[in-house]
Amino acid sequence: MNVEKAHEQGGFERIYLLVTIVKRGLGDKVIAEMRHLGVTFNMASVGYSAVGLDLVDYFGLSEHSADIVFSVVTESKKKIALSMVEYKFSLGKPGRGVAFIVPISGVGGPVSLKYISGANPEEQEK
């Protein structure tokens, strides 16, 4: 389902992928903070660096492994979610990690879109 078309039809807010890369062991804390904001779709993975040390330093990471958290946020929550992870996890300081947002332009089916956007099916039918 095209996310922009669903937005134009008034069905859903636009959605974005918030990627947060933090020190190993902090991924669960990022997810807990996201859930506190009402962001219901979060996935975490361990990332291992296979690049040179220069690139690892450029992204502000001091170790070769990190937690990568993928969160689907709506238009209304994207700025507060990004600000929250930057503040709570001190991402402005060197070596703490990085966070960025990427727009999502399509999702495979309306049920999937409802699920990842955190939409309540009962509310959508009203």
N, C-alpha and C positions, 0 to 999 in steps of 0.2 A: 504494500500500500504506500503510495506516495504521501509522505508526511506533509508536504506543502498543500496538497489537494485536501487532505483531511482538515488541515488548519483553515483553509479557505471555506470549507463547508461548515465550519463552526464546531467540529467534533472534538478536536484536541488542540492543545498548545503545541507549538513546535518543540522538538526535543533535541538534545545535544548530548554528546559523550564527553564527560569530564574525566580526564585521565590524570591520576595523581601518582607520582613516583616518590616514594619515601624510603627512609632507612628500613632495613629488614626488621620485622616485628611490629611495625606501626600500622600495617594494613588493616588489621582488625579495629584499631582505634579510629582510623579514617572512616570505615564502614559504620561504626557506631555513631559517629558525629553526623554522617549523611542520613542515617535513619532518624536521628533526632530532628533533622530538618524536614523529614517527610519524604526523603528520596528512598524509594523502595527497591530499586533494581541496582544492585552493586555486585561486582565480581572482583575477586583478588587473585593475583598470580605472583609467583616469584619470578623476577627477571634477573638473568645473569649477563654480565657484560662480556661481550666477545670483541669489543673494540679496544682501541688503544687508550692509554691513560689520559691522553690529551682530551679526548671526547668525553670521557667520564668526568673529568674535572670541569669541562665546559658546562655540563648539565648540573653541576653543583653536587655531584655524588662523590663520596670519598671511598666507597667500597665497591666490590665487583658484583654484589648481589643487592637487590632492593625489592620491596613490595610494590607492585603495580596494581592500583585500584581503578576499575572502570565503573563509572556511575552514570546512569542515564538521568539527566535533569531536564526539567521543563523550562520554557522561556522565563517564567516568573521566578524560578529558583536558581537560575544559572549564576547570576552575579553574587548572590549571597552565599551559594555553595563554594564558589571559587574563592571569595574573600575569606570564608570560614577556614578552609584548608590552608590558605596562605598564612593566616593569623595563628591558628591553633598549632600548626606544625612548623612555624617559623621558616617558611619557605623562602623568605627574603634574605635569609642568612646563607652564606656559602656553605656547601656541604650538606644542606638539609633536604634537598629534593627539588621537584618541579611539578607544576600542575598546569594543564591547558585544556581548552574546550574546542571540540570539533563538532560542526553541525551534522546531524543525521538527516539524510535526504530520502531514505526509503526503508521500509520494514516489511518483512514477508507476511502480510496478512493483518486484518483488523484485530484479531484476537491477540496476536503478538504485540501489536502497537498498544493495545489497552494494558497488557501485562507490563511491558517495560516502562510505560509512561506513568504507571501507578494509578491509572484511571479506575474508578469504581464503576463496574458495569451497571449497577442500579442507577447511579447518578447520570450516566450517559444516556440511558433510555428515557429519562424525564424530559 
